[in-house]
Amino acid sequence: MAIKILSPQLANQIAAGEVVERPASVVKELVENSLDAGANKIHIDIENGGASLIRIRDNGSGIPKEELSLALARHATSKIADLDDLEAILSLGFRGEALASISSVSRLTLTSRTAEQNEAWQVYAQGREMETTIKPASHPVGTTVEVANLFFNTPARRKFLRTDKTEFAHIDEVIRRIALAKFNIAFTLTHNGKIVRQYRPAANEKQQLKRVAAICGDDFVQHALRIDWKHDDLHLSGWVATPEFTRSQNDLSYCYINGRMVRDKVITHAIRQAYAEHLHTEQYPAFVLFIVLNPHDVDVNVHPTKHEVRFHQARLIHDFICQGVTNALNAIPQAELDLTPAMNEAREPSASYQTHYEPKPNRAAAGQNIFASNYHPPREKQSENRPHFSNRSEYVPSYGYREQPTKTEQRLYGELVRPTEASQVLTAPVVEQQLPQTSDAGYLRALALIENKALLLQQNQQFYLMSLAKLQTLNYELTLQQGEIPQQPLLIPIIFRLDEKQFEQWQKQKAFFQQSGFEFIENEAQLRLTLNKVPAILRTQNLQKCVVSLLAEHVENMPDFLTALCQTLEMKPIQVLADAVSLLSETERLLNKAHQEKFNTLLKPINWQPFLTDL
């Protein structure tokens, strides 16, 4: 067959195959044109799921009479003029293909009026002939586009349309996504003359949350965490749901780049990675996120539908989003995440995940690759991503996850309540009992967790209770006093802009920060600190909160600094004996003679005598 140039009609119909997938695609393109025109009120009227009629009315700037016919021509646009504009696109539309493609597979009527014109003008195009006619019309300032009989001249495409209900559901979802990004715009959606959706402009955060609740549901708003995360030209804002609000399908994931709704693998992977410690692979997070960046750093000219983008620094964007979401999740008050023991027992992980326990109903192994269901990270990687005591050894007793006590444990409990044995143990008054010296009098044996608050210990014939919270605090203090503290570089450095009082405290405390494993870059002229590295044991903490709180304290020496630092830390609850034993083992390993006495004060002897006399 000889090579020839395609007719305009056929070329537009081919383009329509990429742009106009279904009625919802038409609605998206036309509403985006209204937004680019500066409209703040948009009405969307749908009949029969969009197959019979799609009408978009707006109060935007309008189209001059002399440009009406040109607006329907292929590759005609007012959004860009040269290559420089293409590389820095801020408008939603720019290709100049939408109207031409839509008019090639429908009967399209475009009515518009600008503020400078005394009357409106109307252009009509029917897909079969691709001819346009212009005539005067009555219309306020703005534009109305009517798309009738979609795919009337392409029966093959029309037969692939679903039921009116299904097609309207897709249109509804498009409007929902756009309404989430444009809080200041009023949207009205009707179907067969009945108002289905009506979104009023939202001027403040309270009104914005109302719109989010109307679109995503009240449950999402109740579990939503606000994000406002900045780094240089990058800005991440919006809401993410707490891990306890999960979805079995990916239906509440809204992400926008410079106001444009997108579906991007880099962004999705970053968010899933931030939730990796909290969700199973078959569970999905819920979020509404807005990313603002330099338009030169993102390419939106990737796909005709403009749903896909390419980042010039994909790794930076990935790490920036992951860190922002992670910090938001780490800022959750622990009380909000605590569950009843029954729920925890019903959802105990298998032994292979015992070092990654999280007291949440929906969780996955930390560090798991969420894109490969059969992937299991090596033991080293699991250790690095553990939520508790990230630099701890991998020692885990074999009895850590049994629901029933072992024979050894039963024997020890029997000894605990046996009168003859107890009488030997408690012959002296309690006040005269000496605290054990672990180095001389044998080692401490962990027996059980008491209400997930204390550890029941045995040493020789004496039993003790030890507070887990105090043990965690001591472990932090000892780890941060080591000669060489393992450091964790931050993927995205954290910038602190201080006032004069805070900077004065920083001058006094910077040696303490350095000693405990923090690495800052100081900018005295701008009163700014940039946090680049942190102690590995603190990598899951809310670092912003820790640093700001410390700069509000007056500390004179390193012990006081460590005490103040530990007071700002969030102690993860320990609800598994294996984790408690691992914590105890690691703390004992770090002990020296100077710290032995402090460790011994955590041991509280148990006086069983009053109970034994009643037997």
C-alpha positions in Angstrom: 0.0 0.0 0.0 1.3 3.4 -0.9 2.2 5.9 1.8 -0.2 8.8 2.1 -1.3 11.4 4.6 -4.3 10.5 6.7 -7.4 12.7 6.4 -8.0 15.1 9.4 -11.1 13.1 10.3 -9.3 9.8 10.5 -6.3 11.3 12.3 -8.6 12.8 14.9 -10.4 9.5 15.3 -7.2 7.7 15.9 -6.2 10.3 18.5 -9.7 9.9 20.0 -8.8 6.2 20.6 -6.1 7.3 23.0 -7.8 10.3 24.6 -11.5 9.3 24.7 -11.7 5.9 26.3 -15.2 6.4 27.7 -17.5 9.3 28.7 -15.5 9.9 31.9 -12.5 10.7 29.7 -14.5 13.4 28.0 -15.7 14.9 31.3 -12.1 14.9 32.5 -10.7 16.8 29.5 -13.5 19.3 29.4 -13.5 20.1 33.1 -9.7 20.6 33.0 -10.2 23.1 30.2 -12.7 24.9 32.4 -10.2 25.0 35.2 -7.5 26.3 32.9 -9.9 29.1 31.9 -10.1 30.3 35.5 -13.6 29.1 36.3 -14.7 28.8 39.9 -18.1 27.4 39.2 -18.5 24.3 37.0 -21.7 22.4 36.2 -21.6 18.9 34.8 -24.8 17.6 33.3 -24.9 13.9 32.3 -27.6 12.0 30.5 -27.7 8.2 30.2 -24.3 7.7 31.6 -22.8 10.3 29.2 -23.6 8.3 26.0 -26.5 10.6 25.1 -25.3 14.0 26.5 -22.4 15.5 28.4 -22.7 19.2 29.1 -20.0 21.2 30.9 -20.8 24.8 31.9 -18.3 27.2 33.5 -17.8 30.9 34.3 -14.3 31.0 33.0 -12.7 33.6 30.7 -14.4 32.2 27.6 -13.1 31.9 24.0 -13.2 34.9 21.5 -15.3 34.5 18.4 -12.4 34.4 16.0 -10.8 31.5 17.9 -13.9 29.3 18.2 -13.3 27.3 15.0 -9.6 27.1 15.8 -10.4 25.7 19.2 -11.7 22.5 17.5 -8.7 22.1 15.3 -6.1 19.5 16.0 -2.9 20.7 17.7 -4.4 24.1 18.5 -4.0 25.3 22.1 -3.5 28.5 24.1 -1.6 26.8 26.9 1.9 26.6 25.3 3.7 28.3 22.5 7.3 26.9 22.4 9.5 24.2 23.9 10.3 26.2 27.0 6.6 26.2 27.8 6.4 22.4 27.3 9.2 21.9 29.8 7.5 23.9 32.5 3.8 23.1 32.2 1.5 24.3 35.0 -1.8 24.1 33.1 -3.8 20.9 33.1 -4.2 20.8 29.3 -1.6 21.5 26.7 -1.7 19.0 23.9 -4.5 20.7 21.8 -6.0 17.3 20.9 -8.9 16.9 23.3 -11.6 19.0 21.6 -10.6 17.8 18.1 -10.6 14.2 19.2 -14.0 14.5 21.0 -15.6 16.3 18.1 -14.5 13.6 15.7 -16.5 10.9 17.6 -19.5 13.0 18.7 -21.8 15.9 17.9 -20.1 18.8 19.7 -21.5 22.3 20.4 -19.2 24.9 21.8 -20.8 28.2 23.1 -18.6 30.8 24.6 -18.4 34.5 25.5 -15.6 36.6 26.8 -16.0 39.7 29.0 -15.0 41.9 26.1 -17.8 40.7 23.9 -21.4 41.9 24.0 -22.8 38.6 22.7 -21.9 34.9 22.7 -21.0 32.8 19.7 -21.6 29.1 19.1 -19.7 26.6 17.0 -21.0 23.2 16.0 -19.1 20.2 14.7 -20.3 16.8 13.7 -17.8 14.0 13.6 -18.7 12.6 10.2 -18.0 15.7 8.1 -15.7 17.6 10.5 -17.2 20.8 9.3 -17.9 23.7 11.7 -20.5 26.4 11.6 -20.5 29.6 13.8 -23.6 31.5 14.8 -24.6 34.0 17.5 -26.0 32.7 20.8 -27.2 33.8 24.2 -24.8 32.9 27.0 -23.2 34.6 30.0 -19.4 35.1 30.3 -17.9 31.6 30.2 -18.2 28.5 28.1 -20.6 25.6 27.6 -19.6 22.5 25.8 -22.2 19.9 24.8 -21.1 16.5 23.6 -24.1 14.5 22.2 -24.3 11.0 20.9 -20.8 9.9 21.8 -19.3 7.4 19.4 -22.3 7.7 17.1 -20.0 7.3 14.1 -17.8 4.6 15.7 -20.2 1.7 16.5 -17.3 -0.6 17.5 -16.4 1.8 20.4 -20.0 2.4 21.4 -20.7 -1.3 21.9 -17.9 -1.4 24.4 -19.7 1.1 26.7 -21.0 -0.4 29.9 -24.4 0.3 31.5 -25.4 3.8 32.3 -24.9 3.2 36.0 -21.3 2.0 35.4 -20.3 4.8 33.1 -21.8 7.4 35.4 -19.8 5.9 38.3 -16.6 6.5 36.4 -17.7 10.1 35.8 -18.5 10.5 39.4 -15.0 9.2 40.4 -13.4 11.7 38.0 -15.3 14.6 39.5 -14.4 13.4 43.0 -10.7 13.3 42.1 -10.8 16.8 40.6 -12.8 18.2 43.5 -10.2 17.0 46.0 -7.5 19.0 44.2 -9.5 22.2 43.7 -11.0 23.1 47.0 -11.8 26.7 45.9 -14.0 25.5 43.0 -17.7 24.8 43.2 -18.8 21.6 41.3 -22.3 20.5 40.6 -22.9 17.1 39.0 -26.3 16.0 37.7 -27.5 12.8 36.1 -30.7 12.7 34.1 -31.7 16.0 35.6 -31.1 15.0 39.2 -28.4 16.6 41.3 -26.0 13.8 42.5 -23.0 15.8 43.8 -22.7 19.4 44.9 -19.3 20.5 46.3 -19.2 24.1 47.7 -16.0 26.1 47.7 -13.8 25.4 50.7 -11.9 28.5 52.0 -10.3 27.1 55.2 -9.0 23.8 56.5 -12.2 23.0 58.3 -14.3 23.4 55.1 -11.6 21.4 53.2 -12.0 18.6 55.7 -15.7 18.6 55.1 -15.1 18.2 51.4 -12.6 15.4 52.1 -15.2 13.7 54.3 -17.9 14.0 51.6 -15.6 12.3 49.1 -13.5 9.9 51.2 -15.9 9.3 54.1 -16.1 10.4 57.7 -14.0 7.4 58.8 -11.1 8.5 56.7 -11.2 12.0 58.2 -11.4 10.6 61.8 -8.2 8.6 61.1 -6.5 11.2 59.0 -3.1 12.6 59.8 -2.2 16.0 58.5 1.1 16.3 56.5 2.9 19.5 55.7 6.4 18.4 54.7 8.9 20.7 52.8 12.4 20.4 51.4 13.8 23.1 49.1 11.4 23.3 46.1 9.5 20.2 47.2 6.3 20.4 49.2 4.2 17.5 50.4 0.8 18.2 52.0 -2.5 16.5 52.5 -3.7 13.7 54.7 -2.8 10.0 55.3 -4.8 7.6 57.3 -3.5 5.8 60.3 -2.6 2.1 59.8 -5.7 0.9 61.5 -7.8 2.5 58.7 -6.9 0.1 55.8 -8.5 -0.8 52.6 -8.9 -4.2 50.9 -8.7 -2.4 47.6 -6.9 0.6 46.3 -9.9 2.9 46.1 -8.9 5.7 48.5 -5.5 6.7 47.1 -5.5 10.2 45.6 -2.3 11.8 44.6 -1.7 15.1 42.8 1.4 16.7 41.2 1.1 20.5 40.9 -2.7 20.1 41.0 -2.8 17.3 38.4 -4.1 13.9 39.4 -1.6 11.2 38.6 -1.0 7.5 39.0 2.7 7.0 39.4 4.7 4.0 40.4 7.4 6.0 42.2 4.9 7.7 44.4 2.9 4.5 45.1 6.0 2.6 46.0 7.2 5.4 48.4 3.9 5.4 50.2 3.7 1.6 50.4 7.2 1.6 51.8 6.3 4.1 54.5 3.4 1.8 55.5 5.5 -1.4 55.2 5.7 -2.0 58.9 2.0 -1.6 59.4 0.2 -3.3 56.5 0.0 -6.6 54.8 0.7 -6.8 51.1 -3.0 -7.3 50.3 -4.0 -4.2 52.3 -3.9 -0.7 50.9 -3.3 2.7 52.6 -5.7 5.6 52.3 -4.3 9.0 51.5 -5.0 12.4 49.8 -1.6 13.9 49.0 -0.6 17.0 47.1 3.0 17.3 45.8 4.2 20.7 44.6 7.6 20.9 42.8 9.4 22.9 40.2 7.6 22.1 36.8 11.1 21.8 35.2 11.7 18.7 37.4 8.7 16.7 36.2 7.7 15.7 32.6 3.9 15.5 32.2 4.2 14.9 28.4 4.3 11.1 28.8 0.8 9.8 27.9 -2.1 11.4 26.0 -4.3 11.0 29.1 -1.7 12.9 31.2 -2.2 10.5 34.1 1.5 9.5 34.0 4.5 11.6 34.8 8.3 11.2 34.8 10.5 12.8 37.4 14.0 14.0 36.6 15.1 13.0 40.1 12.9 10.1 40.8 15.0 8.8 43.8 14.8 12.2 45.5 11.0 12.4 45.1 10.6 8.8 46.3 12.7 9.4 49.4 11.1 12.7 50.1 7.6 11.3 50.0 8.6 8.2 52.0 10.2 10.3 54.7 7.3 12.7 54.9 4.7 9.9 55.3 6.9 8.0 57.7 7.3 11.0 60.0 3.5 11.5 60.0 3.0 7.9 61.0 5.7 8.0 63.7 3.9 11.0 65.2 0.8 9.0 66.0 0.3 8.9 69.8 0.9 5.3 70.9 -2.3 5.2 72.9 -4.2 5.4 69.6 -2.5 2.3 68.3 -2.9 0.1 71.4 -5.4 -2.7 71.0 -7.0 -5.3 73.4 -4.9 -8.4 74.2 -7.6 -10.5 72.5 -7.1 -8.8 69.2 -3.4 -9.2 69.4 -3.7 -12.9 70.2 -5.9 -13.5 67.3 -3.4 -11.9 64.9 -0.1 -13.2 66.2 2.4 -13.4 63.3 4.3 -16.6 62.5 7.6 -17.4 64.1 9.5 -16.1 61.0 8.2 -12.6 61.8 8.6 -12.6 65.5 11.1 -9.8 65.6 8.8 -7.5 63.7 5.7 -7.6 65.9 3.5 -4.5 65.8 0.4 -4.2 68.1 -1.9 -3.4 65.2 -4.5 -5.5 63.5 -3.1 -4.9 60.1 0.6 -5.2 59.6 3.3 -6.8 57.6 6.9 -7.7 58.1 9.0 -4.5 58.2 10.9 -4.0 55.1 8.9 -6.4 53.0 8.8 -5.8 49.3 5.2 -5.0 48.7 5.5 -5.6 45.0 6.6 -9.2 45.2 4.3 -11.3 47.3 6.7 -14.2 47.5 9.7 -12.1 48.6 11.1 -12.5 52.1 13.9 -10.2 53.1 17.1 -11.7 54.6 17.5 -11.7 58.3 19.9 -8.8 58.2 17.4 -6.6 56.4 14.7 -7.5 58.9 16.9 -6.5 61.7 17.6 -3.1 60.1 13.9 -2.4 59.7 12.6 -3.6 63.0 10.4 -1.1 64.8 11.9 -1.9 68.2 15.6 -1.4 69.0 17.0 -1.5 65.5 20.5 -2.4 66.4 19.7 -5.3 68.7 21.1 -8.7 68.3 19.0 -11.4 66.7 18.7 -13.6 69.8 15.1 -14.8 70.2 14.2 -17.6 72.6 12.4 -20.5 71.3 9.4 -20.0 73.6 8.7 -16.4 72.5 5.5 -17.0 70.5 3.8 -20.0 72.2 0.3 -19.4 73.4 0.7 -22.1 76.1 3.5 -22.1 78.6 6.3 -24.7 78.2 7.0 -27.4 80.7 9.9 -25.4 82.0 7.7 -22.4 82.6 5.1 -24.5 84.3 7.7 -25.9 86.6 9.0 -22.5 87.5 5.5 -21.3 88.3 5.1 -24.3 90.5 8.2 -23.4 92.3 7.0 -19.9 92.7 3.9 -20.9 94.7 5.3 -23.9 96.6 5.2 -23.2 100.3 8.3 -25.1 101.3 10.5 -23.3 98.7 8.9 -20.0 99.4 9.5 -20.2 103.1 13.2 -20.6 102.4 13.2 -17.6 100.1 11.4 -15.2 102.4 12.9 -16.0 105.7 14.2 -12.4 106.1 12.1 -9.3 106.0 11.6 -7.7 102.6 13.4 -4.5 103.5 16.5 -6.5 104.3 16.6 -8.3 100.9 19.6 -7.4 98.9 19.3 -6.5 95.2 21.1 -9.0 93.0 24.4 -8.5 91.4 24.1 -10.1 88.0 27.8 -10.5 87.6 28.1 -12.5 90.9 24.9 -14.2 91.8 23.9 -15.8 88.6 21.9 -14.5 85.6 18.4 -13.2 85.4 15.9 -15.4 83.8 12.8 -13.9 82.1 9.7 -15.8 82.9 6.7 -13.9 81.6 5.2 -10.5 80.7 2.9 -9.0 83.3 0.1 -7.0 81.5 2.7 -5.9 78.9 4.1 -3.4 81.4 6.6 -5.4 83.4 8.9 -8.4 83.0 8.8 -11.2 85.6 12.4 -12.2 86.4 14.0 -14.9 88.5 17.6 -15.0 89.9 18.4 -18.0 92.0 15.5 -18.3 94.4 14.4 -14.6 94.2 11.7 -13.2 91.9 11.5 -9.6 90.6 9.4 -7.3 88.5 11.0 -4.8 86.1 9.3 -2.0 84.3 9.6 -2.4 80.5 9.4 1.4 79.9 12.3 2.0 82.3 14.3 -0.8 80.8 13.8 0.7 77.3 14.9 4.1 78.6 18.0 2.7 80.1 18.7 0.8 76.9 18.5 4.1 75.0 20.8 5.8 77.5 23.4 3.1 77.4 23.4 2.8 73.6 23.9 6.6 73.2 26.9 6.5 75.6 28.9 4.1 73.5 32.2 5.1 72.0 31.2 4.5 68.5 27.5 5.0 67.9 26.0 3.5 64.7 24.6 6.3 62.6 21.8 6.3 60.1 22.0 8.9 57.2 18.7 10.5 56.5 17.4 10.1 53.0 16.0 13.6 53.2 17.8 15.9 55.6 15.6 17.7 58.1 15.9 21.5 58.3 15.3 23.4 61.5 14.8 27.1 61.4 15.5 28.4 64.9 14.8 31.6 66.7 17.6 33.3 68.6 16.8 31.6 71.9 16.8 28.2 70.4 20.0 28.9 68.6 21.6 30.0 71.8 20.6 26.6 73.4 22.0 24.9 70.3 25.4 26.5 70.9 25.4 25.1 74.4 24.2 21.6 73.4 25.8 20.9 70.1 28.7 19.0 71.7 26.1 16.7 73.4 24.3 16.1 70.1 27.5 15.2 68.5 28.5 12.9 71.3 25.2 11.0 71.1 25.5 10.4 67.3 23.7 13.3 65.7 25.3 15.1 62.8 24.2 18.7 61.9 25.2 21.3 59.5 25.1 24.7 61.1 24.2 28.0 59.3 24.6 30.7 61.9 23.8 33.5 59.6 20.3 32.1 58.9 19.8 30.5 62.3 19.3 27.2 60.5 20.3 23.6 61.3 20.3 20.7 58.8 20.1 17.3 60.3 22.0 14.7 58.1 22.6 11.7 60.3 21.0 10.4 63.5 21.8 7.5 65.9 20.6 4.3 64.3 18.6 3.4 67.4 16.5 6.7 67.0 15.8 6.4 63.3 12.1 5.5 63.8 11.5 8.4 66.3 9.9 11.8 65.6 13.2 13.6 65.2 11.7 17.0 64.7 9.9 16.7 68.1 13.1 15.4 69.8 15.4 18.2 68.6 12.9 21.0 69.2 12.1 19.7 72.7 15.8 19.4 73.6 16.5 23.0 72.5 13.8 24.1 74.9 15.6 22.5 77.8 18.5 23.9 79.9 21.1 21.1 80.3 24.5 21.4 81.7 26.1 18.0 81.2 25.8 14.8 79.1 23.8 12.8 81.6 21.2 15.5 81.9 21.1 15.7 78.1 20.5 12.0 77.7 17.8 12.1 80.4 16.0 15.0 78.6 16.4 13.2 75.2 14.9 9.9 76.5 11.9 11.8 77.9 11.1 13.0 74.4 11.2 9.4 72.9 8.1 7.4 72.2 8.5 3.9 73.7 7.0 1.2 71.6 4.9 -1.2 73.6 6.3 -4.7 74.0 3.7 -7.4 73.9 5.8 -10.4 73.1 8.1 -12.1 75.6 10.7 -12.7 72.9 11.1 -8.9 72.3 11.3 -8.3 76.1 14.0 -10.9 76.5 16.0 -9.5 73.6 15.7 -6.0 75.2 17.0 -7.4 78.5 19.8 -9.3 76.9 21.0 -6.2 74.9 20.8 -4.0 78.0 22.8 -6.4 80.1 25.5 -6.5 77.4 25.9 -2.7 77.5 26.2 -2.6 81.3 29.4 -1.7 83.1 30.2 -1.1 86.7 29.1 2.5 86.6 25.7 1.6 85.3 25.1 -1.7 87.3 23.6 0.1 90.3 21.2 2.0 88.1 20.1 -1.3 86.5 19.7 -2.9 89.9 17.3 -0.1 91.0 14.9 -1.3 88.2 14.5 -4.6 89.9 11.6 -4.7 92.3 11.6 -7.7 94.7 8.3 -9.6 95.0 7.1 -10.4 98.5 5.0 -13.5 98.3 4.9 -14.1 102.1 1.4 -12.6 102.7 -0.1 -14.8 100.1 1.8 -17.9 101.2 0.5 -17.6 104.8 -3.0 -17.8 103.5 -2.5 -21.2 101.8 
